[in-house]
Amino acid sequence: MKMIPEISRRPLVTAPFSVTPLQGLQAAAGPGTNVVYQQGLPADTSLPAIPPSVLSPAYAPTPVGGSYSGTLTAPETGTYVLAITNSCGCYDATTLSVDGTEILSDPSTPPVQTYSAAVQLQAGHAYQIQVSGDSSALTWATPSALAPGISQAVAAARSARTAVVVVSDDTETEAADRPDLRLPSAQDELISAVAAANPHTVVVIDAGAPVAMPWLGQVSAVVDAWYPGESNGTALASVLYGATDPSGHLPVTFPRSLSRVPASTPAQFPGVNGKVLYSEGIYVGYRWYDAHHLTPLFPFGYGLSYTSFAFSDLRITAPQGAGRGARVRVTARVTNTGRAAGSEVAQLYLGDPPAAGEPPRQLKGFQRVTLRPGQSAVVSFILDGHDLSYWNDSANGWVVAPGGFRVYVGDSSALSGLPLRGGFTVASGGG
C-alpha cells in the first residue's frame, strides 16, 4: 500500500495532457498494490479570510502601491498558514510581514497569484501584520484547521508499507525574491508528521530551486523532481518503482540555511538604501562553500542512484605547449559496482596555482556514462588554454598562472566526492 498526501496547484501553462503523481503511481502499481491518496493540507486558494474578531482593523484590499497594517491576536498556539492574493497580474510584488519580518513575497505572476507561508504563533499574543503592494485577500489556516488533514495523512501513512509525500514550491519567479528557503504552506509540518508515523517515507519535491529540509533526517529518501512537466506522474512512477535509474546530479548547491549562503548580509541581499553589494566576487555557488570550508546540505553535482560507482585509474598527460597554448588530457575509469544498471556523471574540477588567487576548485568538464553491473568505461577530458586561464585585472585579459595545477575527478564538488586527485605543471609563456 502506498499513501500520497500532496497539495494541488494550478499549472503555469495549459498542456495537451497532464499525468499527476497519483495517476502515474496508480497506473504503474502492480497486482496487489493499493495506492491510497490523502490530501494533507488545504489548497492555498481555499483558505478563508482572517476574521475581524482577531484582526484589527479589519483587512481591506489594497491597490498597487498600497499597504495595510493591523494587529493579529492568535487564538491558539501552533503552526498557522498565512496567505495573500495579488490579483493584478502585473508582476509587481506584494509582501507580507509579521512583526517586521517578511515571510512571503507574492509577485502576481499569472496564473498563481495566491502565495502562502507557515508561521508559529502563540495564543493570546498580538502580532503586527503588514501588507505592502496590491492585494485582494488576506487569508489563513489555524492549527485547528490544519489538524484534520494532517491527521488523516498520518493515519493513512501508518497503514501503508510506503508513504510518498508530494510537495511543491512554485514561488520562484523573476518578479520577486524568495524571503527564505522553506516550502510554502505547512508542507514541512506535514512531512514531519507523516515521517513520524511511517519510517519508510519518500518525499518528492516539485520545485525550481533549493529548499530547506528540516525533516531530512526523518525520511528514507528524497526525490527532487524539479518542474517535471505534463508527464510528471509517469516519470515519477518509473523512478519510484525502479524502472528508471534516478541519475541526475544537482546543478546548484543546496545550503543548510540562508545564513550560510554567499550573499547572507542585508548589504548583499536585499540591499541597503537601494544598493546591493556584490561582495562575494568570484566566490559564488560551490566555490564559496569550498573556500570557506562549509559543508552544505547537498553539494553542487551531488546525486544518488539505485546502484553504486567507483572511480579509478586517473591519468594525466604532460601539458603540451605553454601558457594559453597548453593542452592537458585527463582520463579516469568509472565502474558500476552495484547490482543494477545505471548512469553516473563523472566530474572534473581544477585547482589553479595559488598565485592565480582563484577558488580552490572549479568545474571544467563532466561526462555521463551508462553502465551495466560490473561494467566499466573510461571518461576523457581535454583541458585547453581557456580552462587553465583566469582573468587578470592588471593584464586586462585572460592569463595562465605558471606552476602546479591540481586535478580532482569524482561525482560532486565536495572533496569527499572527489576520490581521484593528481596534478600537472604548466610552464610560463606561450601566449
C-alpha positions in Angstrom: 0.0 0.0 0.0 1.3 3.5 -0.8 -0.1 6.7 0.6 0.4 10.1 -1.2 -0.5 13.4 0.5 0.0 16.3 -1.8 -1.1 19.9 -2.4 -2.8 20.6 -5.7 -1.5 23.7 -7.6 -2.6 25.1 -11.0 -0.2 24.6 -13.9 1.5 27.6 -15.4 0.5 26.6 -19.0 -2.4 24.6 -20.3 -0.8 21.3 -21.5 -2.5 19.0 -24.0 -2.5 16.3 -21.2 -1.3 16.0 -17.7 -0.4 13.0 -15.6 -0.5 13.7 -11.8 1.7 11.8 -9.4 -1.3 9.9 -8.1 -2.4 8.9 -11.7 1.1 7.8 -12.5 1.6 5.6 -9.4 -1.9 4.1 -9.8 -1.2 3.2 -13.4 2.2 1.7 -12.6 1.0 -0.2 -9.5 1.1 -4.0 -9.9 -1.5 -6.5 -8.8 -2.0 -6.5 -5.0 -0.7 -2.9 -4.6 -3.3 -0.5 -3.4 -2.4 3.2 -3.9 -4.3 5.3 -1.4 -4.5 9.1 -1.7 -5.0 11.6 1.1 -4.7 15.4 0.7 -2.7 16.5 3.7 -3.2 20.3 3.5 -5.8 22.7 2.2 -5.1 24.4 -1.1 -3.9 28.0 -0.8 -6.9 29.2 -2.8 -9.4 27.6 -0.4 -8.2 29.4 2.7 -10.8 31.6 4.5 -10.3 35.3 5.2 -8.8 36.2 8.6 -11.9 37.3 10.6 -12.2 40.8 12.1 -12.6 39.2 15.6 -8.9 38.5 15.7 -7.6 41.1 13.2 -7.8 44.8 13.9 -8.6 46.9 11.9 -10.4 44.6 9.6 -8.5 43.8 6.4 -9.4 45.8 3.3 -7.9 45.1 -0.2 -5.0 47.3 -1.1 -4.2 48.8 -4.6 -0.9 48.7 -6.4 1.5 50.7 -4.2 -0.9 50.5 -1.2 -0.5 48.9 2.2 -2.4 47.5 5.1 -1.3 47.4 8.8 -3.1 45.6 11.5 -2.8 43.6 14.7 -3.5 39.8 14.7 -4.2 38.2 18.1 -3.6 34.5 17.8 -6.5 32.4 19.2 -4.3 29.3 19.8 -0.7 28.2 19.8 0.9 26.3 16.9 1.6 26.4 13.2 -0.6 28.8 11.1 -0.6 29.3 7.3 -0.9 32.9 6.2 -1.6 33.8 2.6 -2.1 36.8 0.3 -3.6 37.1 -3.1 -2.2 39.5 -5.6 -4.7 39.7 -8.4 -3.4 42.5 -10.6 -1.3 40.1 -12.7 1.2 42.9 -13.1 4.4 41.3 -11.9 4.5 43.7 -9.0 5.5 42.1 -5.8 3.3 42.3 -2.7 4.9 41.4 0.6 3.5 40.1 3.9 5.4 40.7 7.1 4.8 39.5 10.7 6.3 41.7 13.4 8.6 43.3 10.9 9.9 40.0 9.4 8.9 39.4 5.7 7.5 35.9 5.4 6.4 35.9 1.8 6.6 37.9 -1.4 3.8 37.4 -4.0 4.9 38.6 -7.4 1.5 38.3 -9.0 2.8 36.0 -11.7 -0.2 34.6 -13.6 -1.8 32.2 -13.0 -0.5 31.5 -9.5 -1.5 34.6 -7.5 -2.0 33.2 -4.0 1.1 32.6 -2.0 1.4 31.2 1.5 3.9 30.6 4.3 3.8 28.9 7.7 4.4 30.8 10.8 4.5 29.9 14.5 2.1 32.0 16.7 1.4 31.9 20.4 -2.1 32.1 21.8 -3.1 35.5 23.1 -0.1 37.2 21.7 -0.6 40.3 19.4 1.3 40.3 16.1 1.8 43.2 13.8 0.7 42.3 10.3 2.0 44.4 7.3 0.9 44.0 3.7 2.7 46.2 1.1 1.5 46.3 -2.5 -1.6 45.1 -4.4 -3.6 42.5 -2.5 -7.2 41.4 -2.8 -7.3 38.8 0.0 -5.5 38.1 3.3 -6.3 34.5 4.3 -5.3 31.9 6.8 -5.5 28.4 8.3 -5.3 28.0 12.1 -3.6 25.0 13.8 -7.1 23.5 14.4 -8.0 23.9 10.7 -4.8 22.2 9.6 -5.0 19.3 12.1 -7.7 17.2 10.4 -5.9 16.9 7.0 -2.6 16.2 8.6 -4.2 13.6 11.0 -5.8 11.8 8.1 -2.5 11.8 6.2 -0.8 10.3 9.3 -3.5 7.7 9.7 -3.0 6.6 6.0 0.8 6.6 6.5 0.6 4.3 9.5 -1.4 1.7 7.5 0.9 1.9 4.4 4.0 0.0 3.6 5.5 3.1 2.0 4.4 6.7 2.3 5.0 9.1 -0.7 4.6 12.8 0.2 4.5 15.1 -2.9 5.2 18.7 -2.1 5.8 21.7 -4.2 7.2 25.3 -4.4 6.0 27.4 -7.3 7.2 30.7 -5.8 10.3 31.1 -8.0 9.9 34.0 -10.4 11.8 36.8 -12.0 9.3 39.3 -10.3 10.2 38.7 -6.7 12.8 37.2 -4.3 12.1 34.3 -2.0 12.4 35.6 1.6 13.6 32.1 2.8 14.1 28.5 1.6 11.1 27.0 3.3 8.4 25.2 1.4 5.1 27.2 1.1 2.1 26.4 3.4 2.7 23.9 6.2 4.3 21.3 4.0 7.3 20.9 6.3 4.9 20.1 9.2 3.1 17.6 7.0 6.3 15.8 6.0 7.5 15.6 9.7 4.1 14.2 10.8 4.0 11.6 8.1 7.6 10.5 8.6 7.0 10.1 12.3 4.1 7.7 11.5 6.0 5.7 8.8 9.8 5.4 8.7 9.5 4.4 5.0 8.6 7.9 3.8 9.7 9.2 0.4 9.5 12.9 -0.2 9.0 14.1 -3.8 9.8 17.8 -4.3 8.5 19.7 -7.3 10.5 23.0 -7.2 12.8 25.1 -9.4 15.4 25.9 -6.7 16.9 24.7 -3.4 14.6 24.2 -0.5 15.3 23.8 3.2 14.7 20.2 4.5 14.4 20.3 8.3 12.9 16.8 8.2 15.7 15.3 6.1 16.9 13.0 9.0 13.4 11.6 9.4 12.7 10.3 5.9 14.0 7.4 3.9 14.6 9.2 0.6 14.1 12.5 -1.3 13.4 12.7 -5.0 14.0 16.2 -6.3 11.8 16.2 -9.4 12.3 19.9 -10.2 9.4 21.0 -12.5 8.6 17.7 -14.2 6.0 18.8 -16.8 3.0 17.1 -18.3 4.3 13.6 -17.8 5.0 14.2 -14.2 3.3 11.1 -12.8 4.5 8.7 -15.4 8.2 9.8 -14.9 7.8 9.7 -11.1 6.3 6.2 -11.1 9.1 5.0 -13.3 11.6 6.2 -10.8 9.8 5.1 -7.7 9.1 1.6 -9.0 12.7 1.1 -10.1 12.1 1.1 -13.9 14.3 4.2 -14.3 17.5 4.9 -12.5 17.3 8.4 -10.9 20.8 9.5 -12.1 20.5 13.3 -12.1 23.1 15.5 -10.4 22.4 18.9 -8.8 23.2 21.9 -10.9 23.2 24.1 -7.8 24.3 23.9 -4.1 21.6 23.2 -1.5 22.6 25.3 1.6 21.7 24.3 5.1 20.2 27.8 5.8 20.1 31.3 4.3 22.7 32.3 6.9 25.2 30.1 5.2 24.9 31.3 1.6 27.5 33.6 -0.2 25.1 36.6 0.0 23.8 36.5 3.6 24.1 40.0 4.9 21.5 42.8 4.4 24.0 44.7 2.3 24.4 41.8 -0.1 20.7 40.9 -0.1 18.2 42.5 -0.4 20.4 45.6 -0.3 20.5 48.8 1.8 19.2 52.2 0.7 18.6 50.9 -2.8 22.1 49.5 -3.3 23.1 45.8 -3.4 26.8 44.9 -2.7 28.1 42.0 -4.8 31.0 41.5 -2.4 31.2 37.7 -3.0 33.2 38.4 -6.2 34.2 35.1 -7.9 33.3 33.1 -4.9 29.8 32.2 -6.0 28.0 28.9 -5.6 30.0 25.9 -4.6 33.3 28.0 -4.9 32.2 30.0 -1.8 31.5 26.9 0.2 34.8 25.3 -0.7 36.8 28.4 0.0 35.1 28.8 3.5 35.2 25.0 4.3 31.5 24.9 4.8 29.5 21.7 4.3 26.2 22.4 2.6 23.1 20.3 2.8 23.9 18.9 -0.6 26.9 20.0 -2.7 26.9 21.1 -6.3 27.0 18.0 -8.6 25.5 15.6 -5.9 23.2 12.8 -6.9 22.4 9.3 -5.8 21.4 6.3 -7.9 19.9 2.8 -7.5 23.4 1.4 -8.0 26.9 2.5 -6.9 30.0 3.5 -8.8 33.8 3.6 -8.2 36.4 5.9 -9.8 39.9 4.6 -10.5 42.9 4.8 -12.8 43.4 8.6 -13.0 45.8 9.5 -15.8 47.1 13.0 -16.7 49.2 13.6 -19.7 52.1 16.1 -19.6 51.0 19.5 -20.8 51.6 20.1 -24.5 52.6 23.7 -25.0 52.9 26.5 -22.5 50.7 29.4 -21.2 47.4 29.7 -23.0 48.6 27.3 -25.7 48.9 24.4 -23.2 46.7 21.3 -23.6 46.3 18.6 -21.0 44.4 15.3 -21.3 42.8 13.7 -18.3 41.2 10.2 -18.2 39.6 8.1 -15.5 37.8 4.8 -15.2 34.2 4.6 -13.9 32.9 1.2 -12.8 29.4 0.2 -11.8 29.9 -1.7 -8.5 26.3 -2.3 -7.7 23.6 -4.7 -8.8 21.6 -2.6 -11.1 22.2 -0.8 -14.4 22.6 3.0 -14.0 24.2 6.2 -15.1 26.9 8.3 -13.4 28.1 11.8 -14.1 31.9 12.0 -13.8 33.0 15.5 -13.0 36.5 17.1 -13.4 37.5 20.0 -11.2 40.7 22.0 -11.5 42.6 23.9 -8.8 44.8 26.7 -10.1 48.3 27.6 -8.8 48.0 29.8 -5.6 49.3 32.8 -7.5 46.1 33.0 -9.5 44.0 33.7 -6.5 41.2 31.6 -7.7 38.7 29.4 -5.8 40.0 26.0 -4.5 38.3 24.1 -7.3 36.3 24.9 -10.4 34.3 22.5 -12.7 36.0 22.2 -16.0 34.2 19.2 -17.5 31.7 16.4 -17.0 30.7 13.2 -18.8 27.7 11.0 -18.3 28.1 7.2 -18.7 25.5 4.4 -18.5 26.8 1.1 -17.3 25.6 -2.4 -16.5 26.6 -4.0 -13.2 30.3 -4.7 -13.2 30.9 -2.7 -16.4 33.5 0.0 -16.7 34.1 2.9 -19.0 36.9 5.4 -19.5 35.9 9.1 -19.4 38.2 11.6 -21.1 38.6 15.3 -20.7 40.7 17.9 -22.6 41.9 21.0 -20.7 42.9 23.8 -23.1 44.3 27.2 -22.6 40.9 28.7 -21.8 40.3 26.1 -19.0 43.7 26.9 -17.5 43.2 30.7 -17.6 41.9 33.2 -15.1 41.0 36.9 -15.5 43.8 39.2 -14.5 42.9 42.8 -13.9 46.4 44.1 -14.2 46.8 42.5 -17.6 43.3 43.3 -18.6 42.9 39.9 -20.0 42.9 36.1 -19.5 46.3 34.7 -18.4 47.6 31.3 -17.2 49.4 31.3 -13.9 52.5 29.2 -14.3 53.0 26.5 -11.7 51.2 23.5 -10.3 47.6 22.7 -11.1 45.5 20.2 -9.1 43.1 17.8 -10.8 40.1 16.3 -9.0 37.7 13.7 -10.5 34.5 12.3 -8.9 30.8 12.8 -8.6 30.3 16.1 -6.9 32.1 19.3 -5.9 32.7 18.2 -2.3 36.1 16.9 -1.5 34.5 13.7 -0.2 33.0 13.2 -3.6 36.3 13.6 -5.5 38.4 10.4 -4.8 40.8 10.8 -7.7 43.4 13.5 -7.3 46.5 14.4 -9.2 48.3 17.3 -10.8 50.5 18.8 -13.5 52.7 21.8 -14.0 52.4 24.4 -16.8 55.4 26.5 -17.8 55.1 30.2 -18.3 54.9 31.9 -21.7 53.3 30.6 -24.9 50.8 33.5 -25.2 
